[in-house]
Amino acid sequence: MHNLDEWLPSCSPYITKFVYDIDKRELVIEFALDSKEFKPHTRIVCSGIKSYSENNMDDETHDDCLDGILDLNWNEIAGTFLVVTDKKEILLTIENKPVRVIIT
């Protein structure tokens, strides 16, 4: 099974919200149902973040471009969650397995 099929079933890979709250030690990513209506459909919540590292995939900043998920990978043994988008790669060390919530 492809990781996106597990984490984002019946949902587009397009990101509508990406917020890392350092005080709460929480990352929230929301995804659109489709590219036409662009309404939030699925939310991934990572809580209990112990470490957060981010690498830009490109030297240039493309803030006006839509960002999308390429891969989401949870490693239960290591307690890590890898988030790869068109623009960046984020590696989290977390206390809990990420949670998927269907918004609509």
Biopython code that builds the backbone (N, CA, C, O; Angstrom):
import numpy as np
from Bio.PDB.StructureBuilder import StructureBuilder

atoms = [
    (1, "MET", "N", (0.849, -1.182, 0.000)),
    (1, "MET", "CA", (0.000, 0.000, 0.000)),
    (1, "MET", "C", (0.892, 1.242, 0.000)),
    (1, "MET", "O", (1.867, 1.310, 0.748)),
    (2, "HIS", "N", (0.565, 2.195, -0.816)),
    (2, "HIS", "CA", (1.284, 3.468, -0.854)),
    (2, "HIS", "C", (0.929, 4.255, 0.405)),
    (2, "HIS", "O", (-0.222, 4.233, 0.840)),
    (3, "ASN", "N", (1.888, 4.941, 0.986)),
    (3, "ASN", "CA", (1.663, 5.685, 2.227)),
    (3, "ASN", "C", (0.544, 6.708, 2.121)),
    (3, "ASN", "O", (-0.215, 6.892, 3.073)),
    (4, "LEU", "N", (0.429, 7.377, 0.978)),
    (4, "LEU", "CA", (-0.630, 8.377, 0.832)),
    (4, "LEU", "C", (-2.006, 7.736, 0.809)),
    (4, "LEU", "O", (-2.978, 8.352, 1.246)),
    (5, "ASP", "N", (-2.107, 6.513, 0.308)),
    (5, "ASP", "CA", (-3.389, 5.809, 0.326)),
    (5, "ASP", "C", (-3.835, 5.529, 1.759)),
    (5, "ASP", "O", (-5.028, 5.546, 2.061)),
    (6, "GLU", "N", (-2.882, 5.277, 2.621)),
    (6, "GLU", "CA", (-3.192, 5.015, 4.026)),
    (6, "GLU", "C", (-3.571, 6.297, 4.769)),
    (6, "GLU", "O", (-4.552, 6.317, 5.512)),
    (7, "TRP", "N", (-2.799, 7.359, 4.570)),
    (7, "TRP", "CA", (-3.004, 8.594, 5.319)),
    (7, "TRP", "C", (-4.068, 9.510, 4.719)),
    (7, "TRP", "O", (-4.748, 10.229, 5.451)),
    (8, "LEU", "N", (-4.220, 9.491, 3.388)),
    (8, "LEU", "CA", (-5.157, 10.400, 2.720)),
    (8, "LEU", "C", (-6.106, 9.662, 1.785)),
    (8, "LEU", "O", (-6.127, 9.953, 0.589)),
    (9, "PRO", "N", (-6.890, 8.717, 2.292)),
    (9, "PRO", "CA", (-7.820, 8.016, 1.406)),
    (9, "PRO", "C", (-8.914, 8.967, 0.915)),
    (9, "PRO", "O", (-9.453, 9.752, 1.695)),
    (10, "SER", "N", (-9.232, 8.897, -0.353)),
    (10, "SER", "CA", (-10.296, 9.724, -0.944)),
    (10, "SER", "C", (-10.062, 11.218, -0.727)),
    (10, "SER", "O", (-11.005, 11.972, -0.491)),
    (11, "CYS", "N", (-8.827, 11.630, -0.805)),
    (11, "CYS", "CA", (-8.485, 13.032, -0.568)),
    (11, "CYS", "C", (-7.357, 13.419, -1.505)),
    (11, "CYS", "O", (-6.548, 12.578, -1.897)),
    (12, "SER", "N", (-7.304, 14.686, -1.861)),
    (12, "SER", "CA", (-6.217, 15.160, -2.716)),
    (12, "SER", "C", (-4.957, 15.377, -1.872)),
    (12, "SER", "O", (-5.042, 15.444, -0.646)),
    (13, "PRO", "N", (-3.812, 15.485, -2.504)),
    (13, "PRO", "CA", (-2.575, 15.755, -1.757)),
    (13, "PRO", "C", (-2.323, 17.248, -1.533)),
    (13, "PRO", "O", (-1.273, 17.623, -1.010)),
    (14, "TYR", "N", (-3.272, 18.102, -1.921)),
    (14, "TYR", "CA", (-3.068, 19.545, -1.838)),
    (14, "TYR", "C", (-3.262, 20.058, -0.410)),
    (14, "TYR", "O", (-4.268, 19.762, 0.234)),
    (15, "ILE", "N", (-2.305, 20.817, 0.068)),
    (15, "ILE", "CA", (-2.299, 21.317, 1.442)),
    (15, "ILE", "C", (-3.074, 22.634, 1.523)),
    (15, "ILE", "O", (-2.804, 23.568, 0.768)),
    (16, "THR", "N", (-4.047, 22.700, 2.454)),
    (16, "THR", "CA", (-4.792, 23.936, 2.692)),
    (16, "THR", "C", (-4.300, 24.660, 3.938)),
    (16, "THR", "O", (-4.488, 25.868, 4.081)),
    (17, "LYS", "N", (-3.667, 23.912, 4.839)),
    (17, "LYS", "CA", (-3.167, 24.501, 6.084)),
    (17, "LYS", "C", (-1.964, 23.692, 6.556)),
    (17, "LYS", "O", (-1.975, 22.462, 6.530)),
    (18, "PHE", "N", (-0.923, 24.409, 6.989)),
    (18, "PHE", "CA", (0.282, 23.762, 7.511)),
    (18, "PHE", "C", (0.778, 24.628, 8.658)),
    (18, "PHE", "O", (1.348, 25.695, 8.430)),
    (19, "VAL", "N", (0.564, 24.172, 9.901)),
    (19, "VAL", "CA", (0.906, 24.986, 11.065)),
    (19, "VAL", "C", (1.703, 24.161, 12.068)),
    (19, "VAL", "O", (1.257, 23.106, 12.521)),
    (20, "TYR", "N", (2.880, 24.656, 12.403)),
    (20, "TYR", "CA", (3.678, 24.065, 13.476)),
    (20, "TYR", "C", (3.613, 25.005, 14.667)),
    (20, "TYR", "O", (4.081, 26.141, 14.595)),
    (21, "ASP", "N", (3.032, 24.531, 15.767)),
    (21, "ASP", "CA", (2.910, 25.323, 16.994)),
    (21, "ASP", "C", (3.982, 24.845, 17.965)),
    (21, "ASP", "O", (3.858, 23.780, 18.569)),
    (22, "ILE", "N", (5.022, 25.634, 18.107)),
    (22, "ILE", "CA", (6.156, 25.235, 18.939)),
    (22, "ILE", "C", (5.768, 25.155, 20.418)),
    (22, "ILE", "O", (6.311, 24.325, 21.148)),
    (23, "ASP", "N", (4.835, 26.006, 20.872)),
    (23, "ASP", "CA", (4.414, 25.985, 22.272)),
    (23, "ASP", "C", (3.627, 24.720, 22.611)),
    (23, "ASP", "O", (3.806, 24.142, 23.683)),
    (24, "LYS", "N", (2.767, 24.297, 21.704)),
    (24, "LYS", "CA", (1.977, 23.076, 21.908)),
    (24, "LYS", "C", (2.733, 21.817, 21.498)),
    (24, "LYS", "O", (2.305, 20.699, 21.788)),
    (25, "ARG", "N", (3.883, 22.017, 20.807)),
    (25, "ARG", "CA", (4.657, 20.904, 20.238)),
    (25, "ARG", "C", (3.744, 20.055, 19.335)),
    (25, "ARG", "O", (3.641, 18.838, 19.487)),
    (26, "GLU", "N", (3.088, 20.745, 18.392)),
    (26, "GLU", "CA", (2.092, 20.096, 17.538)),
    (26, "GLU", "C", (2.195, 20.610, 16.105)),
    (26, "GLU", "O", (2.375, 21.804, 15.868)),
    (27, "LEU", "N", (2.077, 19.692, 15.162)),
    (27, "LEU", "CA", (2.014, 20.031, 13.742)),
    (27, "LEU", "C", (0.647, 19.620, 13.221)),
    (27, "LEU", "O", (0.206, 18.490, 13.434)),
    (28, "VAL", "N", (-0.026, 20.546, 12.535)),
    (28, "VAL", "CA", (-1.332, 20.273, 11.937)),
    (28, "VAL", "C", (-1.229, 20.547, 10.444)),
    (28, "VAL", "O", (-0.825, 21.631, 10.022)),
    (29, "ILE", "N", (-1.603, 19.543, 9.649)),
    (29, "ILE", "CA", (-1.633, 19.691, 8.193)),
    (29, "ILE", "C", (-3.042, 19.340, 7.734)),
    (29, "ILE", "O", (-3.568, 18.284, 8.088)),
    (30, "GLU", "N", (-3.656, 20.222, 6.946)),
    (30, "GLU", "CA", (-4.980, 19.949, 6.389)),
    (30, "GLU", "C", (-4.876, 19.846, 4.878)),
    (30, "GLU", "O", (-4.081, 20.537, 4.242)),
    (31, "PHE", "N", (-5.698, 18.968, 4.320)),
    (31, "PHE", "CA", (-5.668, 18.673, 2.891)),
    (31, "PHE", "C", (-7.039, 18.904, 2.274)),
    (31, "PHE", "O", (-8.069, 18.650, 2.898)),
    (32, "ALA", "N", (-7.032, 19.391, 1.038)),
    (32, "ALA", "CA", (-8.274, 19.649, 0.303)),
    (32, "ALA", "C", (-8.876, 18.348, -0.208)),
    (32, "ALA", "O", (-8.166, 17.392, -0.520)),
    (33, "LEU", "N", (-10.200, 18.337, -0.284)),
    (33, "LEU", "CA", (-10.892, 17.185, -0.848)),
    (33, "LEU", "C", (-10.491, 17.004, -2.307)),
    (33, "LEU", "O", (-10.189, 15.897, -2.754)),
    (34, "ASP", "N", (-10.495, 18.124, -3.042)),
    (34, "ASP", "CA", (-10.066, 18.096, -4.444)),
    (34, "ASP", "C", (-9.558, 19.483, -4.824)),
    (34, "ASP", "O", (-9.658, 20.428, -4.041)),
    (35, "SER", "N", (-9.023, 19.592, -6.009)),
    (35, "SER", "CA", (-8.430, 20.868, -6.434)),
    (35, "SER", "C", (-9.465, 21.860, -6.962)),
    (35, "SER", "O", (-9.135, 23.023, -7.196)),
    (36, "LYS", "N", (-10.699, 21.424, -7.152)),
    (36, "LYS", "CA", (-11.735, 22.316, -7.679)),
    (36, "LYS", "C", (-12.334, 23.200, -6.586)),
    (36, "LYS", "O", (-12.360, 24.424, -6.713)),
    (37, "GLU", "N", (-12.815, 22.573, -5.513)),
    (37, "GLU", "CA", (-13.455, 23.340, -4.442)),
    (37, "GLU", "C", (-12.458, 23.784, -3.384)),
    (37, "GLU", "O", (-12.656, 24.818, -2.745)),
    (38, "PHE", "N", (-11.408, 23.032, -3.191)),
    (38, "PHE", "CA", (-10.329, 23.332, -2.258)),
    (38, "PHE", "C", (-10.825, 23.520, -0.823)),
    (38, "PHE", "O", (-10.308, 24.361, -0.088)),
    (39, "LYS", "N", (-11.831, 22.731, -0.430)),
    (39, "LYS", "CA", (-12.325, 22.753, 0.946)),
    (39, "LYS", "C", (-11.526, 21.746, 1.772)),
    (39, "LYS", "O", (-11.228, 20.650, 1.296)),
    (40, "PRO", "N", (-11.175, 22.116, 3.017)),
    (40, "PRO", "CA", (-10.454, 21.163, 3.864)),
    (40, "PRO", "C", (-11.257, 19.885, 4.068)),
    (40, "PRO", "O", (-12.459, 19.935, 4.328)),
    (41, "HIS", "N", (-10.594, 18.746, 3.949)),
    (41, "HIS", "CA", (-11.258, 17.452, 4.072)),
    (41, "HIS", "C", (-10.617, 16.571, 5.138)),
    (41, "HIS", "O", (-11.316, 15.970, 5.953)),
    (42, "THR", "N", (-9.304, 16.495, 5.133)),
    (42, "THR", "CA", (-8.586, 15.606, 6.041)),
    (42, "THR", "C", (-7.508, 16.385, 6.784)),
    (42, "THR", "O", (-6.828, 17.243, 6.222)),
    (43, "ARG", "N", (-7.379, 16.056, 8.067)),
    (43, "ARG", "CA", (-6.370, 16.715, 8.910)),
    (43, "ARG", "C", (-5.457, 15.638, 9.503)),
    (43, "ARG", "O", (-5.923, 14.604, 9.982)),
    (44, "ILE", "N", (-4.152, 15.901, 9.462)),
    (44, "ILE", "CA", (-3.168, 15.057, 10.132)),
    (44, "ILE", "C", (-2.614, 15.872, 11.296)),
    (44, "ILE", "O", (-2.147, 16.996, 11.111)),
    (45, "VAL", "N", (-2.668, 15.293, 12.503)),
    (45, "VAL", "CA", (-2.179, 15.979, 13.695)),
    (45, "VAL", "C", (-1.044, 15.165, 14.308)),
    (45, "VAL", "O", (-1.198, 13.982, 14.612)),
    (46, "CYS", "N", (0.089, 15.820, 14.481)),
    (46, "CYS", "CA", (1.247, 15.213, 15.139)),
    (46, "CYS", "C", (1.455, 15.953, 16.454)),
    (46, "CYS", "O", (1.755, 17.146, 16.460)),
    (47, "SER", "N", (1.294, 15.241, 17.568)),
    (47, "SER", "CA", (1.444, 15.884, 18.874)),
    (47, "SER", "C", (2.617, 15.267, 19.632)),
    (47, "SER", "O", (3.109, 14.194, 19.283)),
    (48, "GLY", "N", (3.045, 15.965, 20.666)),
    (48, "GLY", "CA", (4.167, 15.482, 21.456)),
    (48, "GLY", "C", (5.472, 15.486, 20.683)),
    (48, "GLY", "O", (6.266, 14.550, 20.782)),
    (49, "ILE", "N", (5.692, 16.542, 19.915)),
    (49, "ILE", "CA", (6.900, 16.627, 19.088)),
    (49, "ILE", "C", (8.123, 16.845, 19.978)),
    (49, "ILE", "O", (8.177, 17.783, 20.773)),
    (50, "LYS", "N", (9.098, 15.957, 19.822)),
    (50, "LYS", "CA", (10.364, 16.060, 20.557)),
    (50, "LYS", "C", (11.404, 16.823, 19.745)),
    (50, "LYS", "O", (12.205, 17.574, 20.301)),
    (51, "SER", "N", (11.390, 16.625, 18.424)),
    (51, "SER", "CA", (12.312, 17.367, 17.556)),
    (51, "SER", "C", (11.650, 17.600, 16.205)),
    (51, "SER", "O", (10.825, 16.810, 15.748)),
    (52, "TYR", "N", (12.036, 18.706, 15.583)),
    (52, "TYR", "CA", (11.488, 19.130, 14.293)),
    (52, "TYR", "C", (12.655, 19.612, 13.449)),
    (52, "TYR", "O", (13.376, 20.529, 13.844)),
    (53, "SER", "N", (12.842, 18.997, 12.288)),
    (53, "SER", "CA", (13.862, 19.503, 11.363)),
    (53, "SER", "C", (13.228, 19.667, 9.991)),
    (53, "SER", "O", (12.402, 18.857, 9.570)),
    (54, "GLU", "N", (13.626, 20.725, 9.308)),
    (54, "GLU", "CA", (13.030, 21.061, 8.016)),
    (54, "GLU", "C", (14.124, 21.420, 7.021)),
    (54, "GLU", "O", (15.039, 22.183, 7.329)),
    (55, "ASN", "N", (14.012, 20.859, 5.829)),
    (55, "ASN", "CA", (14.925, 21.184, 4.736)),
    (55, "ASN", "C", (14.107, 21.626, 3.538)),
    (55, "ASN", "O", (13.150, 20.955, 3.151)),
    (56, "ASN", "N", (14.481, 22.757, 2.947)),
    (56, "ASN", "CA", (13.820, 23.206, 1.725)),
    (56, "ASN", "C", (14.292, 22.351, 0.562)),
    (56, "ASN", "O", (15.476, 22.033, 0.449)),
    (57, "MET", "N", (13.354, 21.983, -0.302)),
    (57, "MET", "CA", (13.662, 21.127, -1.440)),
    (57, "MET", "C", (14.265, 21.916, -2.595)),
    (57, "MET", "O", (14.885, 21.349, -3.494)),
    (58, "ASP", "N", (14.074, 23.235, -2.556)),
    (58, "ASP", "CA", (14.525, 24.092, -3.646)),
    (58, "ASP", "C", (15.169, 25.331, -3.038)),
    (58, "ASP", "O", (14.743, 25.798, -1.982)),
    (59, "ASP", "N", (16.174, 25.854, -3.685)),
    (59, "ASP", "CA", (16.828, 27.058, -3.191)),
    (59, "ASP", "C", (15.937, 28.286, -3.304)),
    (59, "ASP", "O", (16.063, 29.226, -2.519)),
    (60, "GLU", "N", (15.042, 28.276, -4.275)),
    (60, "GLU", "CA", (14.140, 29.405, -4.474)),
    (60, "GLU", "C", (12.860, 29.200, -3.671)),
    (60, "GLU", "O", (12.395, 28.073, -3.501)),
    (61, "THR", "N", (12.300, 30.298, -3.183)),
    (61, "THR", "CA", (11.033, 30.243, -2.474)),
    (61, "THR", "C", (9.902, 30.442, -3.478)),
    (61, "THR", "O", (9.920, 31.373, -4.282)),
    (62, "HIS", "N", (8.922, 29.548, -3.413)),
    (62, "HIS", "CA", (7.767, 29.624, -4.317)),
    (62, "HIS", "C", (6.498, 29.772, -3.478)),
    (62, "HIS", "O", (5.635, 28.895, -3.485)),
    (63, "ASP", "N", (6.395, 30.882, -2.760)),
    (63, "ASP", "CA", (5.259, 31.089, -1.877)),
    (63, "ASP", "C", (3.937, 31.186, -2.621)),
    (63, "ASP", "O", (2.886, 30.907, -2.044)),
    (64, "ASP", "N", (3.970, 31.573, -3.880)),
    (64, "ASP", "CA", (2.739, 31.718, -4.647)),
    (64, "ASP", "C", (2.277, 30.392, -5.251)),
    (64, "ASP", "O", (1.193, 30.327, -5.831)),
    (65, "CYS", "N", (3.070, 29.350, -5.124)),
    (65, "CYS", "CA", (2.726, 28.039, -5.691)),
    (65, "CYS", "C", (2.032, 27.173, -4.644)),
    (65, "CYS", "O", (2.347, 27.235, -3.456)),
    (66, "LEU", "N", (1.101, 26.380, -5.101)),
    (66, "LEU", "CA", (0.389, 25.433, -4.267)),
    (66, "LEU", "C", (1.341, 24.330, -3.831)),
    (66, "LEU", "O", (2.107, 23.809, -4.641)),
    (67, "ASP", "N", (1.294, 23.976, -2.558)),
    (67, "ASP", "CA", (2.157, 22.908, -2.049)),
    (67, "ASP", "C", (1.336, 21.636, -1.911)),
    (67, "ASP", "O", (0.159, 21.679, -1.552)),
    (68, "GLY", "N", (1.957, 20.525, -2.193)),
    (68, "GLY", "CA", (1.283, 19.241, -2.096)),
    (68, "GLY", "C", (2.179, 18.199, -1.450)),
    (68, "GLY", "O", (3.405, 18.308, -1.469)),
    (69, "ILE", "N", (1.546, 17.200, -0.886)),
    (69, "ILE", "CA", (2.270, 16.111, -0.221)),
    (69, "ILE", "C", (2.769, 15.110, -1.244)),
    (69, "ILE", "O", (2.034, 14.708, -2.146)),
    (70, "LEU", "N", (4.019, 14.711, -1.099)),
    (70, "LEU", "CA", (4.593, 13.642, -1.917)),
    (70, "LEU", "C", (4.652, 12.341, -1.131)),
    (70, "LEU", "O", (4.479, 11.261, -1.695)),
    (71, "ASP", "N", (4.902, 12.447, 0.195)),
    (71, "ASP", "CA", (4.977, 11.239, 1.016)),
    (71, "ASP", "C", (4.751, 11.582, 2.481)),
    (71, "ASP", "O", (5.128, 12.655, 2.954)),
    (72, "LEU", "N", (4.128, 10.644, 3.187)),
    (72, "LEU", "CA", (3.971, 10.677, 4.635)),
    (72, "LEU", "C", (4.413, 9.307, 5.128)),
    (72, "LEU", "O", (3.887, 8.288, 4.681)),
    (73, "ASN", "N", (5.376, 9.275, 6.046)),
    (73, "ASN", "CA", (5.908, 7.987, 6.465)),
    (73, "ASN", "C", (6.094, 7.951, 7.977)),
    (73, "ASN", "O", (6.927, 8.668, 8.530)),
    (74, "TRP", "N", (5.301, 7.101, 8.641)),
    (74, "TRP", "CA", (5.382, 6.912, 10.086)),
    (74, "TRP", "C", (6.256, 5.699, 10.375)),
    (74, "TRP", "O", (6.009, 4.614, 9.849)),
    (75, "ASN", "N", (7.282, 5.878, 11.213)),
    (75, "ASN", "CA", (8.144, 4.787, 11.652)),
    (75, "ASN", "C", (7.914, 4.611, 13.146)),
    (75, "ASN", "O", (8.446, 5.362, 13.964)),
    (76, "GLU", "N", (7.118, 3.611, 13.485)),
    (76, "GLU", "CA", (6.723, 3.409, 14.877)),
    (76, "GLU", "C", (7.913, 3.049, 15.767)),
    (76, "GLU", "O", (7.984, 3.495, 16.912)),
    (77, "ILE", "N", (8.829, 2.261, 15.260)),
    (77, "ILE", "CA", (9.985, 1.832, 16.055)),
    (77, "ILE", "C", (10.864, 3.025, 16.425)),
    (77, "ILE", "O", (11.277, 3.159, 17.576)),
    (78, "ALA", "N", (11.149, 3.885, 15.456)),
    (78, "ALA", "CA", (11.997, 5.060, 15.706)),
    (78, "ALA", "C", (11.213, 6.230, 16.299)),
    (78, "ALA", "O", (11.806, 7.159, 16.846)),
    (79, "GLY", "N", (9.880, 6.190, 16.192)),
    (79, "GLY", "CA", (9.055, 7.305, 16.657)),
    (79, "GLY", "C", (9.217, 8.539, 15.792)),
    (79, "GLY", "O", (9.188, 9.667, 16.283)),
    (80, "THR", "N", (9.389, 8.309, 14.484)),
    (80, "THR", "CA", (9.579, 9.433, 13.563)),
    (80, "THR", "C", (8.468, 9.476, 12.522)),
    (80, "THR", "O", (7.879, 8.456, 12.166)),
    (81, "PHE", "N", (8.203, 10.676, 12.051)),
    (81, "PHE", "CA", (7.216, 10.891, 10.994)),
    (81, "PHE", "C", (7.866, 11.796, 9.962)),
    (81, "PHE", "O", (8.269, 12.918, 10.270)),
    (82, "LEU", "N", (7.963, 11.304, 8.743)),
    (82, "LEU", "CA", (8.569, 12.050, 7.644)),
    (82, "LEU", "C", (7.464, 12.636, 6.780)),
    (82, "LEU", "O", (6.566, 11.922, 6.333)),
    (83, "VAL", "N", (7.536, 13.934, 6.550)),
    (83, "VAL", "CA", (6.577, 14.649, 5.716)),
    (83, "VAL", "C", (7.357, 15.242, 4.547)),
    (83, "VAL", "O", (8.229, 16.089, 4.745)),
    (84, "VAL", "N", (7.046, 14.799, 3.331)),
    (84, "VAL", "CA", (7.722, 15.315, 2.144)),
    (84, "VAL", "C", (6.686, 16.017, 1.282)),
    (84, "VAL", "O", (5.694, 15.416, 0.868)),
    (85, "THR", "N", (6.930, 17.309, 1.014)),
    (85, "THR", "CA", (6.044, 18.082, 0.148)),
    (85, "THR", "C", (6.818, 18.503, -1.091)),
    (85, "THR", "O", (8.002, 18.199, -1.239)),
    (86, "ASP", "N", (6.129, 19.204, -1.974)),
    (86, "ASP", "CA", (6.796, 19.743, -3.158)),
    (86, "ASP", "C", (7.888, 20.738, -2.774)),
    (86, "ASP", "O", (8.869, 20.899, -3.500)),
    (87, "LYS", "N", (7.719, 21.405, -1.634)),
    (87, "LYS", "CA", (8.619, 22.485, -1.242)),
    (87, "LYS", "C", (9.631, 22.118, -0.160)),
    (87, "LYS", "O", (10.714, 22.699, -0.109)),
    (88, "LYS", "N", (9.291, 21.156, 0.709)),
    (88, "LYS", "CA", (10.163, 20.879, 1.847)),
    (88, "LYS", "C", (10.062, 19.439, 2.318)),
    (88, "LYS", "O", (9.164, 18.689, 1.936)),
    (89, "GLU", "N", (11.016, 19.087, 3.157)),
    (89, "GLU", "CA", (11.045, 17.776, 3.799)),
    (89, "GLU", "C", (11.162, 18.025, 5.297)),
    (89, "GLU", "O", (12.077, 18.713, 5.750)),
    (90, "ILE", "N", (10.227, 17.459, 6.066)),
    (90, "ILE", "CA", (10.197, 17.657, 7.506)),
    (90, "ILE", "C", (10.334, 16.302, 8.180)),
    (90, "ILE", "O", (9.652, 15.344, 7.814)),
    (91, "LEU", "N", (11.212, 16.227, 9.159)),
    (91, "LEU", "CA", (11.367, 15.010, 9.945)),
    (91, "LEU", "C", (11.040, 15.342, 11.395)),
    (91, "LEU", "O", (11.665, 16.208, 12.008)),
    (92, "LEU", "N", (10.049, 14.638, 11.928)),
    (92, "LEU", "CA", (9.620, 14.832, 13.307)),
    (92, "LEU", "C", (9.980, 13.606, 14.133)),
    (92, "LEU", "O", (9.856, 12.475, 13.662)),
    (93, "THR", "N", (10.419, 13.828, 15.348)),
    (93, "THR", "CA", (10.479, 12.767, 16.346)),
    (93, "THR", "C", (9.336, 13.078, 17.293)),
    (93, "THR", "O", (9.279, 14.161, 17.876)),
    (94, "ILE", "N", (8.415, 12.113, 17.448)),
    (94, "ILE", "CA", (7.197, 12.393, 18.210)),
    (94, "ILE", "C", (6.894, 11.277, 19.203)),
    (94, "ILE", "O", (7.339, 10.140, 19.049)),
    (95, "GLU", "N", (6.123, 11.639, 20.230)),
    (95, "GLU", "CA", (5.756, 10.692, 21.278)),
    (95, "GLU", "C", (4.611, 9.780, 20.862)),
    (95, "GLU", "O", (4.526, 8.642, 21.324)),
    (96, "ASN", "N", (3.733, 10.268, 19.996)),
    (96, "ASN", "CA", (2.514, 9.539, 19.638)),
    (96, "ASN", "C", (2.415, 9.357, 18.132)),
    (96, "ASN", "O", (2.943, 10.160, 17.362)),
    (97, "LYS", "N", (1.739, 8.303, 17.722)),
    (97, "LYS", "CA", (1.471, 8.116, 16.295)),
    (97, "LYS", "C", (0.610, 9.280, 15.804)),
    (97, "LYS", "O", (-0.318, 9.690, 16.501)),
    (98, "PRO", "N", (0.898, 9.813, 14.626)),
    (98, "PRO", "CA", (0.050, 10.875, 14.067)),
    (98, "PRO", "C", (-1.403, 10.400, 13.937)),
    (98, "PRO", "O", (-1.670, 9.215, 13.736)),
    (99, "VAL", "N", (-2.317, 11.342, 14.056)),
    (99, "VAL", "CA", (-3.745, 11.037, 14.002)),
    (99, "VAL", "C", (-4.337, 11.658, 12.749)),
    (99, "VAL", "O", (-4.063, 12.815, 12.429)),
    (100, "ARG", "N", (-5.157, 10.876, 12.038)),
    (100, "ARG", "CA", (-5.874, 11.382, 10.865)),
    (100, "ARG", "C", (-7.322, 11.645, 11.269)),
    (100, "ARG", "O", (-7.975, 10.795, 11.874)),
    (101, "VAL", "N", (-7.815, 12.838, 10.924)),
    (101, "VAL", "CA", (-9.188, 13.227, 11.230)),
    (101, "VAL", "C", (-9.857, 13.650, 9.934)),
    (101, "VAL", "O", (-9.308, 14.454, 9.181)),
    (102, "ILE", "N", (-11.041, 13.112, 9.672)),
    (102, "ILE", "CA", (-11.829, 13.544, 8.517)),
    (102, "ILE", "C", (-12.647, 14.753, 8.969)),
    (102, "ILE", "O", (-13.442, 14.658, 9.904)),
    (103, "ILE", "N", (-12.448, 15.888, 8.300)),
    (103, "ILE", "CA", (-13.093, 17.139, 8.693)),
    (103, "ILE", "C", (-14.519, 17.209, 8.160)),
    (103, "ILE", "O", (-15.446, 17.557, 8.891)),
    (104, "THR", "N", (-14.688, 16.875, 6.874)),
    (104, "THR", "CA", (-16.028, 16.965, 6.279)),
    (104, "THR", "C", (-16.576, 15.600, 5.991)),
    (104, "THR", "O", (-17.693, 15.477, 5.489)),
]
sb = StructureBuilder()
sb.init_structure("model")
sb.init_model(0)
sb.init_chain("A")
sb.init_seg("    ")
for serial, (resi, resn, name, xyz) in enumerate(atoms, 1):
    if name == "N":
        sb.init_residue(resn, " ", resi, " ")
    sb.init_atom(name, np.array(xyz, "f"), 0.0, 1.0, " ", f" {name:<3s}", serial, name[0])
structure = sb.get_structure()
